[in-house]
Structures are given as C-alpha cells and as structure tokens.
Amino acid sequence: MSNIPNELRYTKSHEWVKREEDGSLTVGITDHAQGLLGDLVFVETPEAEDTFSAGDDCAVIESVKAASDVYCPIDGEVIEGNEVLADAPETINHDAYGDGWIFKIKPEDDGAFDELLTSDEYAEIVAEDSH
C-alpha cells in the first residue's frame, strides 16, 4: 500500500496538495504516482506568476519509463517552482511528500482545498487502480 498522509488532499490524477500557514498550497505527485513512473530523470516545473485553472497541465515529469503531465489541482497563480528538481529530479522518488514538492500556488478560492479528495477517498482510487 502506498504512503497516503492524512493531512494532505489529493486529486484523481495523483497530485497531492498541502495547505501552508500563509494560505498558499504546495503541490506534488503522490508516492503511488512516483512508484508507477519509476526512476525520474527530468522535471519541468511551472514559473512564478504563471496562472492555471484546475485540470490544466502545468508541469512535466519524465522517467525512464514515460513522460507524464502534472495537473493543477485548483485555480490560482504559481508562487514558485521547486528549483532543486532541475538538478535532482530523483528527489521525488526519495521524498515525494517532502523535498520532492513540485510547485507552490496561491489559490483563487480558499475553499478549493476542502473540495479535493481526502486521504481515504484517494486510497480508494489507488486500490481500484491496483485491481
């Protein structure tokens, strides 16, 4: 079973979202997603001040197996991309929920976070994917 922290929210497309004290949101891909992708070799993060709507592709992750888009979980403006990933994309493989975050975003709607999947709801999706 994949690691699915309870304090985070999730999307059906396997992004995780963490609410920060300043109201911004940190976004990454789940442990389940990085496990499916395998060893990551390249990550392209969004730029600060880029704006996205929920569901927009906003980053690209490439592994030895495949390239995959990362989708924005909510409407908002990017505050920063994780520059560490340019030189060390494998950080996501080692620490998907910590140093492997992909970008931080300022949400247009503070309530959008609460509409994302809970850990239990996301665990059900992962379980269905495994069958």
Steps between C-alpha positions, in 0.01 A plus 500: 500500500629845412572763760198738512538766774168600661576874523528540123230519233516318166381496139385210284804570279735420795607846616520579873426843647609644834356820650776724639462744791500800263206356304711389203490140381796271432447243223684181408432152366404219732718215614275271295561708183878516540503125560313439174731733306822349634833683503443865411750661264348844426248740656378823344329718761272798433638854530405751769204716392367235258126464550306177457148367527422174675582213265752692288828322436761713675814286534668207328668201660709254303617164623696220339156350416287795382425871499202619700321829550432642844160667526416807702260399778334842538471842333783730601835669443831321542721649771806284427621181339735264683838585345669204672322266258682643195825341621354223716169369359550179698419702815135418425580125507666533841271757668177547302320680786795708624792637300345357182223761479457644149346846540325737737183682397281779638141378462233724350245343736608408853223239514636305202737301725207354695339376177798277414506129590572394857765235567228234537336598170837496324587161655184359339616624158845345549338171607281501187806571281674199651229254393 
